[in-house]
Amino acid sequence: MIRLFVALSFPDEIRQSLAALCAGVPGARWVNPDQFHLTLRFIGEVDGRTARTVSDALSTIIMPDFDLELFSVGTFGDRRKANSLWVGVRPNAALNRLQEKVDNAVLRSGIAPDRRKFAPHVTLARLNNAPFDRIGAYLSHHALYAGPRTRCDRFTLYSSFLSSSGAIYTPEQVYRLDGGLAEDAEHDWMADEAEAWDQDHGDWDKAEAAAYGAE
């Protein structure tokens, strides 16, 4: 079995811009810049055959490239006990359309519907009892953050597992929006690696799934 999700990745310019935001909140567990992503659809744990079906369905998605701009910051969780810190996205009809196409492809693969509302964001940090006043100061200071505009012409199918140092996300297949495959795995990961997935890796980072579904 293997845990999967679909997301947008970012070029170095965006990662560097986001990394500059990763300071100023005591006790925050900041995301490694290499792991920054915008989740389009959480899939969950599937077997190798289902993973192949999902990948094939995602490869049929075709739509025009579009621009994306990250904007402002926010938190998920209770107002006085936030559990994650994130950067949002300026309203973007093309992004919503891509998310719908990804969701439909996953549904056609036999995966149960995700009832959570799509809330596009990039997680910056996990919070555990971070000082309320410091979170407030951080949000005020970065309220007008605007990242460099980036061109989106592909999306990625990731695998995920929780290591002792935190969640690790591995790109398994990259799909161009013109219908081509930008990258392919060096081996048939869905046939062998997925079946050999070690259940003892532990649960997938539940905070990520909860944050993705928050409104």
N, C-alpha and C positions, 0 to 999 in steps of 0.2 A: 504494500500500500504506500501511497505517496500523497502529501498534502500540496494542493495547487491553488494558485490564484492568478488572475490576469491583471496586468497593470501597465501604466506608462512609465518608462524610465526617462532619465534626463541627461543632457550633455553636461560636460564639465563646467561650463559657464553657470548653469543653473545650480549644480551641486555646490560650487564655491559660494554662490550667493546665499544659498540656504545654510551652508556651514557657518557663515558669518553671523547667523542668528542664534547659533547654538552656544549661548553663554548667558549668564545673568540670573539664573534661577537655582538657588542652592538645592541640592538633592535630586535634581533632574537627571534622568538617564538619557543622554543625548544619543540620537540615532547616528550610526556611522554614515558619513556622506556617501559611501559606496552603496548603501542600502536605501537611499531615498527613492520613493516611487509614489505613484498615484494609483490606488486600487480601483479597477473597473468592475471586477467581480471576484468575490471569494468563492472558491469551489469546494474546498475541504478535502478530506481523505478519500481517495479513489484507488481502484486496482489498475493494473497496467492496461487492460483492455479498455476500460472506460477512459483512461488518460489519452489513449490513442484516438478514441472516438471524439473526445473534446478537442484535441489538437486538429483533427481533420475538419471539424466543424468551424473552428476559428479561422482556418486557412481559406474559407470561402468568403470572408468579409472583405468587401471592396467599398471604398468611399474616398472622396477627395482629401488631400492633406489639409491641415488647418493650423492656425496659430493659437497658442495658449499663453496666458500670462498669470503667474501666481500673484496673489494679492492678499495683504493683511494677515493677521494671526488670530488664533482663538484657542479655546480649550473644549474638551469633552469631559463630561462628568458633572457632579454636583457643583454649584457655583462656588461653594466654600471648600470643596474637596475635589478639585480637578484631577483627572487621571492621565490626561495626555495633552500635549501642546502641539498645535498644527498650523500650517500655512494654508490659506484657502486659494480659490481660483476665481478670477473674474467671470461673470456669467458668460457661458459659452454653449451655444446651441449645437455646434459640431461635436463637442465633447459629449454632450448628452446623447446625441445620435449614435456615436461610437459605442457608448456604454450600453445603449439599447440593443445594438447589433451583437455585441459580445454576450449580453444576457440571453438573447434569443438563441444564439449558437450553443450556449451551455445548456439551455433548456432542451433543445433538440437532441442533445447527447444523453438525455435521461436524468440530468441532475435536478433535484428539487428546486422550486423557485426560491429566490431570496426575497423575503418580504420586507427587508429593511430598505429605507429610502436611500437613494444614491446621494451621498454627501461628499463631493470631490474635495480632497485635501491631501496634503503631504505631512505625515507625522514627523515632528522634530524631536520629541522627547516623551518619555514616560515619567509620570509624576507620582510620587509617593510621600504624602504629607509635606509637600513643598509649602513654604510660608505663603499665606494668602496675599499679604501685602507685596511680596516680591513678584508673585504672578501678576498681580494687578499692575505693578510698575512696568513689568516686561510688556504686557499687552498694550499699555498706553504708549510706551516708547516705540513699539514696532507697528502701531495701528495702521500706518500709511505705507507699510512695506509693499513694494512692487518689484517683482523679479524681472529679469530680462525676458523679453518676448521670445518664445521658442517655436519652431515649426515642428508639428507632430506628423510624422509620416509612417509610424510603425507602433506596434504594441507588443507586449511580451507575456508569455506564459511562464510563470515562476513556480519552482518548488520551494517548500519552506520546512525548516525544522528548528526546534529550540535547542540550542547548545548551552553549555554552562556560561558562556559569555553573552547570551541573548539569541534572539531569532536570527537565522541566517537564510537569506533569500538567494536562490540560484536561478538565473535565466536558463530555461530549457529550450525555448523556441521563440524566435522573433518573427513577426508577421508584418510585412509591408502593407500599407493601406491600398496599394495598387494590386494586391492579390498575390504577390510573390513572397517567398521566404527569405528573410534577410540573413538568418543564421540557422544552422541545424546542429543538433547535438552530434558529438564525435562518435557516439555509439547509440544503440537503440535503447535509450534510457527507459522508455515505457515498457519494454519487454523484459528487461533484466533488472535494472536498478529499482524500478517501482515495485517489482515482486519481492526484491530483497530488502525493502525498506524495514529498518529496525524499529519496531514498536516501542522499544525502550528509549527512543530519543525524547519522549515526553510529549506533552500536549503542545499544540501550536500556540503561539503567543496570543492568549485569549484577549488581551487588551487591544491588540490590533483589530481583531474581529469586532469587538465591541465599539471601538472608536470609529471604524468604517461605517457601522450602522447607526451611529448617533445622528440626531437631527441638529 
